[in-house]
Amino acid sequence: MIIVLRPDATQKQVNHLVEKIKKLGLKPWVSRGVERTIVGVIGEEDVIRVQPLEVYPGVEKVLQILKPYKLASRDFKKEDSIVNVGGLKVGGKRLIVMAGPCSVENEKLLIDIAKKVKKAGATMLRGGAFKPRTSPYAFQGLGLQGLKYLAEAKKETGLKIVTELMDIRELDVILKYCDLIQIGARNMQNFNLLKEVGKTKKPVLLKRGMANTIKELLMSAEYILSEGNFNVILCERGIRTFEDATRFTLDVAAIPVIKNLSHLPVIIDPSHATGKWGLVGPCAKAGIAAGADGLIIEVHPKPEEAFSDGEQSLIPSNFEKLMKELKKVAVSVGRSI
């Protein structure tokens, strides 16, 4: 349920309404838009229905949100949300590009990649310190040491850091080192993990599960939002279909669909979606043309020697070339990189 306030509603009236909602045992979330301030109410709506909230000072009308994802929906917030990641605004006119290796391998290599992707125009450095792998025998990441290498790369280049959180037990150390917490596809419905990152104010990059619907993605985002963290960025990274020509199938249509349903920013991961470096560029361009707010791309100087996902990683020179091409696509749809 959302409560739409009058344009002339005072802060005192808003505070009074919020306190009343809390006394009913419900959670109020205030969203201030360009034209209106609204209050989202989460909880047992039967409690609300017996309360004449329309008569409270400053209230214009009370509306039901029929979608199961209340706070993530356009009903709750009409305007696009902009997520601030250490000064970078994700969801605005400027597109954000996150680039780097799949796994953090060593400090020298990471810093070298960071410098090259920054020179090409990337604004964030990606790199996995804790790696989810299909095989228990595959490289699992450097853990804390990998996070320290990311911190050194940030110090050297100024790039913001995005890295994956896999376990609640790693949350505190991840919060210390990263600017954006990535929740990977395999953990999209790890609801306890989502609730814990929701209790922080740290921005979250939530990847769509490889076999999940858009509705399920938005419901997972709702777990984070319902705990008070509205700094959520969604990521389309390809879904599993019958097609085996690519690693996954990039659901480009998901971008405008999500934009229609939700106010949250959306980026795409063409590297994991395709699994082949030669397809990353075309899919990245398609994503921008479809309305994506950014990209996350894997880059490695020697893909054949990469500890993980070398076949989908661009070498720095190809990444630089792609960035030049992406700028033209961005301009054509009224955006910039």
N, C-alpha and C positions, 0 to 999 in steps of 0.2 A: 504494500500500500504506500502511496505517496501523498503528501499533504502539500498542496501548492499555496504559497503565501502571496498576499497582495503585494504589488510593487512598492507600496508605502509602509510595509511592515517594519517595525522597529526591532532593534536587537533585543530589547527588553521583552517584546512579544515572542520573538523566536526562542529566547531562553526559557520563558514561561512554558511554552509548548513542549520544548525538549524535556523539561523537568517532569511535566505531566506524563509524558510517554514513558519515561524511566520508571515512574512510580507504578505504572501498569505492568512492569516487568518486561518491557519491550526495549529493543535497541533502536535509537534514532540516529540517522546519518544526515547531516545537513549538507546540501549541495547548492552553492551559489552560482547561478548562471548569469548570462549577460542581461537577460530581461527579468528573470524570476529566481527566487530562492525557493527550493523545495526541501521537504524533510521526508526521507525514506524511513519507513518503519518496518522492522524485521521482528517476527515472532508470531505468536498465535493470533491470527487476525480476528478470531471470534471475540477476543477481548476488546478489540478496537471498535467492532461494529456496534457495541452497546454504549459506546462513548460518543456524545455529540461533538466531535472535534471541529465540525464546521462552524460552531458558535464561538470558538476561541478568537480573541482579538488578533487580527492580522491574517487569518486564514481565509483564502478565497474558495478553495474546493478540495475535496478528498477523493482520490481516485484509486481504483484497484489495479495492481500490476498482475496481469494474468500469466506472464512468463515465469517459469520456475527460477530463473536467474534474475533476481530483483535489482541488485545494485549494479550489475554489469550491463543492464539493458538501457536502450535509448529512452524508455519510459521514465527511468530515474534521472537520466541526464541527456539532454538533447544535444549539447555541444560536444565536440570531440575532446577527449581528455588528453592532456599533455603531461607526460611523465618526465620529471627532472632527474637525470642521472648525473649527479656531480656537476651540474651546470649545463649539461647537454639536454636539450629538450626533444624528447621523442614523441612524435605525433603532430609536430608543427609543419611549416612549409619546407624546412630543411630535412632531407633524408639522412638518417644515421647509418653508417656502415661499420659493422664490427668485423674484424678480420684477424686471422692468426692461425696457428697450428691446431689440429685436433687435440693433441696432447702436449703438455709442457714436457720437453725432453731434457733440456739443460739450459743453463742461464745464458751462455754466449749465443746459442742458436735463437733463443726466444727474443733477446734484445735486438739481434740483427733483423729478425722478422718484424719486430715492432717498429723499428726505424724505417724499414722499407714500406710497410703498409701505411704508416703515417705520411710519409713523403708522397705516396700515391693518393692520399685523401681520406683514409680511414680515420674515424674518430674514437673508436674503441678497439681494445685488444682482447680477442677471445683466446682461451686456452684451458684445457682440462687438467686440473691437478688430481682430481678423483675421477676415474674413468669407469663408466658402466660398460661391461663387455659381455658379449654373448658367451664366450668361453672363459671359464675360470682360470685358464692357463695363459690367457692373453695379457698384455701389459695393462696394469690397473691404475697407472698414474703414479706420480711422485709424492702425492699427499701434501703435507705441510711444507716440505721443501719446494714443491712446485708453486705453492702460493707465495713463498718468499721470492722465488724467481719472478713471478708476475709483479710483485711489488717493486722489484728492482727495475723491471722494464717500464713500469709506470713512472718511476722516478727519473729514468733516463729520457723518456719521450713525452710524458704528460698525458698519455692515452689512458682513458678510463678502462677498468677491468671488468670483464664478464666471465664468470666461471661457474661450473655446475656444482650444485649441492645435491648429494645423494642420500644423506643420513642426518637425522635430527642431531645426532651426537657431534656432527661436524659443523653445526650452525654457527656457534660462537667464533670459531676460528675463521670461517668463511666471511662472517660479518666484519671481522677485523681487516681483511685484506681486499675484499672486492667492492666494486661500486654497483654491480648489478648481479643478483643471484639468478642463475639459470636453473629452472626445474626441467629436467629432460623428459623426453617422450615416455620413457619407461616409468617415470614417477608422476605422470600427469594426474593419476587418480590415487596417489599416495596421500590420502586426506589428512592424516596426522601431520605429515610434513608440510602440507599446504597451510594448515592451521597455524603451525609454528612460525612460518615465514610471514603469515598474516599478522602476527603479533608484533612484528618488527615494522619499521618504517622504510626499510631498505627496498629499493625498486626490485621487482621480480620479472624475469623473462620466462613466461610459461609456454612450453612447447606442446603442440598438439600430439597426442598419442598416435602411434602408427596405425591403430585400428579403431580410433574414436571419432565420433560425430562432432559437428560444430557445436551442437547443443551440449554435449558432454564436456567439451573444452570450456564453454562459458560457465557451466556448472562448477567446474574445477576452479575457474577464476573467482567464482562467487565465494568459495571457501576462504580465499585470501582476503577478498573485499569485506566479507562479513566479520572478520577479525579486526578490521580497522585500517588495513593497508590498501590504499587505493592506487598505489604506484605499480600497476600491473601492465606489462606489455605482452601481447599474445604473439605466438610464432607458428606459422604454417611451415612444416618441415617435411611434408610428403606423407602419404598414407599407403597402407598395403592394399593392393588390388590384384586382379588376375594377371596384370601386365608384368612381364619379367625383363623387358628391355632396359629398364632403369631400376635402381635400387628400391625406390618407392615411386609413387605417382604424385607429382606436385599438383595439389588442388588449387589452381590459380583462382578459380571461382570462389573459393572460400574467403578470399580477401574482401570483395565487395559484399558478399553475404554477411560476413561478420561486421563490416562497417555499417550495414543497414540495421543489424540487430543490436550492436553494442557501441558504446562511446570509447572503448579502449583502443589504443594504438595497436597496429598489426605489422609485424615484419615477416620476412620469409627466409628460409634456409635452403638455397638451391643446391648446396653441396650435399647435404644428407638426402635431399629429395631425389637427386639424380644418381649420385654415386659415381659419376664420371665427370672428370674435370672439363671435358669439351662441351658438356651440356650446361655447365654452371652459368656461363655468360648469357645465353639465350633465355634461360629461365629467370635469371636475375632481372633482365630487361622486361620480361613479361610481367613479373611481379610489380615492378615500379609502374608500368603502364596500367596495371589493374588497380593501383591505389595503395600499395604497401608503403609503410612509413619508414622502412629501412631494410637492411640486409645483414645476414651473418654468413660470412664466407671463409672457407678454410684455405690457408696459404702456407706453403712450405717450400724452402729452397731446393730440397732434394726429395721429392715425393716418393721415389723408389726406396728411400732409406727411412721414411717416416715410421714411427712406432705404431701409428694407427691411421687408417683412412687416407693413405697416400694417393690412392687412385682417384679420389675426388678433390684433391688439393691443387690449387693453382700455384705455379711458380711466381715469384714476385713480379717479373716482367709482364707476364700475362695478366696479373691482377692490376698492374698499373695501366695496361692497355684497356682493360675492361672498365676501369673507373672513368677513363676519358669518354668511353662510349656511353656509360650510364648517365653521365652529366647531360648529354644531349637528350636522352630519353626523359630525364627528370624535367628539363626545361619544357619539353613538349607537353607535359601534363601539369605545368604550373608549379613545379617543385624545384629544388636545388639540392646539390650535394656539396 
